[in-house]
Amino acid sequence: MKKFPLYFLLLLVLSCQSCQLFDKDGDTLDPQQELAKLPPVTATGENTFGCLVNGKAFLPVQGFLGANALDGYVNLDNNLYLTASNIELDYKLTIIIQNIEEFSGDLTKSTTNIKTGAGDRISFTANGTVTREIVSGNLELIEEVIEQNIIAGTFNITFKKEDGSLIEITEGRFDFKY
């Protein structure tokens, strides 16, 4: 009779291995569901941002102290500033493009002057680790709306981490009134 609880417990554990509780691959993402979470591509000053990071939707989520989770504008020198963060995922994407009138759209040609810090700066931060090495990337601005104080566009970026693994940022879109 004493062996019954032990056998029952063993049977319960073995049968629950298919449960989500024990599923090591439980983070499998449905690409269509993740894509559906992103805001639509617009150019009307909706103050939206979204992209997929390795297939997972990245949308801005504000921190508990009220820090901006989303900011974007073009300053008087025609420099684009875009930053989005999600405190829950511990993600932050920063894109700074100097003189957008001369920007070709190819993010791999963006450079930063190490001594002065001037120039384009593109980085992705995940779990406190900043990644700056861009393997490929493009950013397309919708230029017709810039004169209306709206900055909007789409982007895709692939970063290479120090360990050689890649961070794929796809289906990126933003739309800000500034």
VEXZA-22992 format. One record per residue (C-alpha): x, y, z; residue number from 1; residue in one letter. Coordinates in nm, 3 decimals, decimal comma, padded with zeros to 5 digits. Layout:
         X         Y         Z     n   res
         X         Y         Z   NUM     A
...
This chain:
         X         Y         Z     n   res
    00,000    00,000    00,000     1     M
    00,290    00,236    00,070     2     K
    00,419    00,194   -00,287     3     K
    00,095    00,319   -00,440     4     F
    00,164    00,694   -00,375     5     P
    00,518    00,656   -00,513     6     L
    00,395    00,482   -00,832     7     Y
    00,113    00,734   -00,867     8     F
    00,358    01,024   -00,837     9     L
    00,593    00,865   -01,093    10     L
    00,302    00,809   -01,332    11     L
    00,189    01,170   -01,287    12     L
    00,535    01,310   -01,361    13     V
    00,579    01,092   -01,670    14     L
    00,238    01,182   -01,807    15     S
    00,298    01,555   -01,754    16     C
    00,614    01,560   -01,962    17     Q
    00,399    01,662   -02,257    18     S
    00,252    01,950   -02,057    19     C
    00,360    02,311   -02,117    20     Q
    00,513    02,303   -01,768    21     L
    00,786    02,065   -01,886    22     F
    00,802    02,173   -02,251    23     D
    01,155    02,289   -02,331    24     K
    01,042    02,414   -02,673    25     D
    00,741    02,597   -02,532    26     G
    00,869    02,925   -02,676    27     D
    00,792    02,821   -03,033    28     T
    00,652    03,129   -03,205    29     L
    00,379    03,144   -03,464    30     D
    00,516    03,393   -03,722    31     P
    00,171    03,509   -03,833    32     Q
    00,057    03,572   -03,474    33     Q
    00,372    03,769   -03,394    34     E
    00,342    03,974   -03,714    35     L
   -00,023    04,050   -03,635    36     A
    00,087    04,213   -03,306    37     K
    00,275    04,486   -03,495    38     L
    00,107    04,816   -03,581    39     P
    00,029    04,875   -03,948    40     P
    00,274    05,067   -04,167    41     V
    00,144    05,425   -04,162    42     T
    00,276    05,775   -04,232    43     A
    00,022    05,990   -04,048    44     T
    00,197    06,066   -03,717    45     G
    00,038    05,781   -03,519    46     E
    00,335    05,753   -03,274    47     N
    00,376    05,381   -03,341    48     T
    00,671    05,144   -03,354    49     F
    00,707    04,770   -03,394    50     G
    00,936    04,502   -03,531    51     C
    01,015    04,133   -03,496    52     L
    01,331    04,035   -03,307    53     V
    01,422    03,681   -03,405    54     N
    01,054    03,634   -03,486    55     G
    00,919    03,774   -03,157    56     K
    00,713    04,094   -03,160    57     A
    00,892    04,394   -03,007    58     F
    00,655    04,674   -02,914    59     L
    00,740    04,963   -02,679    60     P
    00,649    04,907   -02,314    61     V
    00,706    05,189   -02,068    62     Q
    00,903    05,137   -01,749    63     G
    00,743    05,172   -01,408    64     F
    00,915    05,507   -01,341    65     L
    00,758    05,663   -01,650    66     G
    01,064    05,663   -01,876    67     A
    00,968    05,704   -02,240    68     N
    00,948    05,371   -02,417    69     A
    00,929    05,541   -02,755    70     L
    01,087    05,855   -02,896    71     D
    01,151    05,975   -03,246    72     G
    01,216    06,303   -03,419    73     Y
    01,426    06,490   -03,672    74     V
    01,621    06,785   -03,532    75     N
    01,707    07,115   -03,703    76     L
    02,026    06,961   -03,849    77     D
    01,814    06,690   -04,022    78     N
    01,940    06,417   -03,790    79     N
    01,699    06,130   -03,723    80     L
    01,669    06,005   -03,365    81     Y
    01,468    05,690   -03,299    82     L
    01,465    05,488   -02,979    83     T
    01,224    05,221   -02,859    84     A
    01,239    05,003   -02,551    85     S
    01,042    04,726   -02,388    86     N
    01,108    04,681   -02,018    87     I
    00,939    04,338   -02,011    88     E
    01,160    04,192   -02,286    89     L
    01,462    04,402   -02,179    90     D
    01,504    04,526   -02,539    91     Y
    01,614    04,866   -02,665    92     K
    01,674    04,971   -03,024    93     L
    01,849    05,300   -03,102    94     T
    01,887    05,444   -03,450    95     I
    02,058    05,779   -03,502    96     I
    02,118    05,887   -03,862    97     I
    02,311    06,206   -03,928    98     Q
    02,175    06,425   -04,209    99     N
    01,890    06,215   -04,342   100     I
    01,892    06,413   -04,669   101     E
    02,215    06,233   -04,762   102     E
    02,126    05,894   -04,614   103     F
    02,123    05,614   -04,873   104     S
    01,906    05,371   -04,676   105     G
    02,189    05,118   -04,635   106     D
    02,258    05,081   -04,262   107     L
    02,581    04,885   -04,321   108     T
    02,739    05,207   -04,452   109     K
    02,656    05,396   -04,133   110     S
    02,962    05,494   -03,936   111     T
    03,047    05,646   -03,601   112     T
    03,353    05,858   -03,531   113     N
    03,493    05,686   -03,221   114     I
    03,679    05,997   -03,098   115     K
    03,390    06,243   -03,124   116     T
    03,092    06,009   -03,111   117     G
    02,959    06,188   -03,419   118     A
    02,799    06,001   -03,703   119     G
    02,530    05,741   -03,733   120     D
    02,471    05,515   -03,435   121     R
    02,264    05,202   -03,453   122     I
    02,249    04,957   -03,164   123     S
    02,031    04,687   -03,013   124     F
    02,037    04,606   -02,642   125     T
    01,902    04,279   -02,503   126     A
    01,942    04,169   -02,142   127     N
    02,192    04,448   -02,079   128     G
    02,422    04,354   -02,369   129     T
    02,467    04,617   -02,640   130     V
    02,522    04,494   -02,996   131     T
    02,644    04,733   -03,267   132     R
    02,794    04,521   -03,545   133     E
    02,557    04,529   -03,841   134     I
    02,574    04,243   -04,092   135     V
    02,296    04,379   -04,312   136     S
    02,027    04,639   -04,284   137     G
    01,817    04,898   -04,455   138     N
    01,596    05,183   -04,347   139     L
    01,346    05,335   -04,587   140     E
    01,208    05,675   -04,493   141     L
    00,876    05,801   -04,626   142     I
    01,012    06,139   -04,728   143     E
    00,683    06,299   -04,833   144     E
    00,572    06,346   -04,472   145     V
    00,892    06,493   -04,322   146     I
    00,780    06,847   -04,413   147     E
    00,465    06,782   -04,206   148     Q
    00,681    06,707   -03,897   149     N
    00,615    06,336   -03,936   150     I
    00,892    06,079   -03,955   151     I
    00,785    05,738   -04,080   152     A
    00,947    05,439   -04,243   153     G
    01,036    05,074   -04,242   154     T
    01,356    04,887   -04,153   155     F
    01,529    04,549   -04,132   156     N
    01,859    04,497   -03,950   157     I
    02,077    04,194   -03,878   158     T
    02,323    04,239   -03,592   159     F
    02,612    04,006   -03,512   160     K
    02,676    03,945   -03,143   161     K
    03,024    03,890   -02,998   162     E
    02,964    03,514   -02,983   163     D
    02,889    03,512   -03,357   164     G
    02,515    03,453   -03,326   165     S
    02,279    03,680   -03,516   166     L
    01,994    03,904   -03,405   167     I
    01,742    03,936   -03,689   168     E
    01,525    04,246   -03,670   169     I
    01,260    04,229   -03,942   170     T
    00,930    04,391   -04,040   171     E
    01,031    04,712   -03,859   172     G
    00,804    05,014   -03,888   173     R
    00,770    05,350   -03,716   174     F
    00,551    05,657   -03,749   175     D
    00,603    05,968   -03,530   176     F
    00,474    06,321   -03,518   177     K
    00,744    06,547   -03,379   178     Y
